[in-house]
Amino acid sequence: MSAPDPNGGDLTSTLGALATPELVPSQRRRLLSHLTSQLPPARAWRRPATAVHWAADSVGELAPHVPVRSLATLHEHHSGLAGDQLADRLVRNAARSTAGVGAASGGLAAVKWTVPPTLLTAPVLLCVETVAVVAIEIKLIGELYETYRVPVPGTRSQQAVTLLQAWARQRGVNPLLPGAGVTVALGTAARKELVERLARRYVRNLPTLAPLLAGAAVAAILNRRGTRALGRQVRADLARLTG
């Protein structure tokens, strides 16, 4: 499968490109910069909580644009793999992609450490990395549902609610249970759950700001580990749903 355009395009194209594991660091850095311009405008944040709420707003806006491939497309893109073999490949590729985002963000942070950091640059850097990783992991969850033949029903906005809930809980959820619309679901308990999960992810991404290459290496390792753990949990839950 050919890689998406590393220069981005619309939001869906940018998110699809970021999920491509074969990208080189310079391509991923360009995409992260492009993603920043496509997200809601950031203000000068004085508290981490403000940054986390901005990330929640951003994730809510981008979730319906995350390009989840159908089962037929996944078969085509992965040489006919199916079931557990396909799931293994999807988790591996997603982990590589989130590790790549961590490395790219760490590289950007290394450059910023050559000049005095500001109150704006560090939270923006952390939040953009967080949002990018969440998008990749939402895509992974959606495609694991497809792999195990439990496609998420509804419009793209309704599907986004289910996938955001699954990501916030780090679990597979039953997509057939009735739910509210995006505004209602993300405005009540689901949004609170999402904000709490994003806050934990935001803190986990703090090593990105370490100077020089250390930040890139640690961020890559933590992102890869977190995505693999998410994949294992969602697969276990989907196995119970389909068993």
Secondary structure, DSSP 8 states (H G I E B T S, - for coil): -----TT--SHHHHHHHHT-TT--HHHHHHHHHHHHHHS------SSHHHHHHHHHHHHHHHGGGS----HHHHHHHTTT--HHHHHHHHHHHHHHHHHHHHHHHHHHHHHHTTS---TTHHHHHHHHHHHHHHHHHHHHHHHHHHHTT----S-HHHHHHHHHHHHHHTS---TTS----HHHHHHTHHHHHHHHHHHHHHHHTGGGGSSHHHHHHHHHHHHHHHHHHHHHHHHHHHHHHH-
